[in-house]
Amino acid sequence: MPTILGQNQYGKAENRVVKITRDGDTHHIKDLNVSVALSGDMDDVHYSGSNANVLPTDTTKNTVYAFAKEHGIESAEQFGIHLARHFVSSQEPIHRARIRIEEYSWERIATSDGNSKFIGADEVKHSFARKGMETRVSQITYDGENWEVISGLKDLTVMNSTNSEFWGYVKDKYTTLKEAYDRILATDVSARWRYNWTSDEQRMPNWEKSYEQARKHMLQAFAETYSLSLQQTLYQMGSRIINSRSEIDEIRFSLPNNHHFLVDLEPFGLKNDNEVYFAADRPYGLIEATVLRDGVEPKIPVDMTNL
């Protein structure tokens, strides 16, 4: 039976690039993991092996590093935009570029006055420790005319030690879970939000400020919502971002419910007054949903595994 070629793409994945900006004695770090995927007129390389339209993946790797020098890294989104525009506009066979970026955060190490004097500096501004919090993520897609920018974060662990309940749920013969009127609510936030900036004719968002503000509103909503379910908290987190940031039209969450179970201390003659818990890493409830601006069609994939 004859076969035909379906969707295809190629590129260099996981290019680790660290850019140091030296502002006198003060240094700044941008630490990215950049993956490039290109598609277009690539039938021949699959059917006959002809590489006439193929830009080597090694070249895409080199471009990432060269652009870090030529353009700097103002933000993950801006860097991805530079790369996507370059690949589509400079190579006729390439019709679409998708740039995925993970950004790893660093914070300055505070040093003692004595140590600063010892090395002959008033203040050390070039030493950093890797933050153990979330990873920032971005996906930039460009087809020569239209842009799609999806940003977000993953592995942001948060907890409310009270102001969370779970009761009134469906019960059947397999239900053993007891209703809870004061419980720990904890999750590892994975979120992606889509910007409504799609054209060079539009004013481009301030990517750094937008990320910081979206993260802030998300965390504030988590902390300030008296939760009767993780679904309710998720919706409040998404709504707070949509209502506060006009440049964002859609946000999708994947939130594992990191269960904390009260330990039975009665065998030891002790009363556990919501103080001692067993933190279970699996199995866990997994709550996922999209929050949209009214009238907007969803475009973020339901399965965010590879986003």
Number of C-alpha atoms within 10 A of each C-alpha: 2 3 5 6 9 6 7 13 14 16 21 18 17 15 17 16 16 16 15 16 14 11 9 7 10 12 15 16 18 19 17 25 17 24 21 26 20 26 19 20 14 22 15 13 13 11 10 8 10 12 12 10 16 19 16 13 16 10 11 21 20 13 16 22 16 12 16 19 13 10 12 16 22 12 18 26 24 21 21 28 21 17 23 24 19 15 25 22 14 9 13 11 18 21 17 22 28 26 25 26 27 22 21 19 18 17 13 16 13 12 12 11 12 10 13 13 12 10 10 10 12 12 16 21 17 15 14 16 11 11 12 12 14 18 18 22 24 24 24 25 22 24 19 16 12 12 21 19 22 23 26 24 20 19 16 17 15 16 13 17 14 14 16 20 18 16 12 9 9 6 9 7 5 6 9 8 9 8 12 13 12 15 20 19 23 21 22 17 22 22 25 24 27 22 21 19 18 16 13 10 7 9 10 14 16 12 16 13 11 17 16 11 15 21 17 14 21 21 17 14 19 25 16 13 16 15 22 17 14 23 15 13 21 25 19 21 25 27 20 18 25 22 12 13 15 13 18 22 22 25 27 26 24 22 24 20 20 22 20 17 14 16 14 13 12 9 7 7 7 9 13 13 8 14 9 14 14 11 13 12 11 10 10 13 13 13 15 18 16 20 20 20 16 9 7 10 10 16 13 16 12 13 10 14 7 6 15
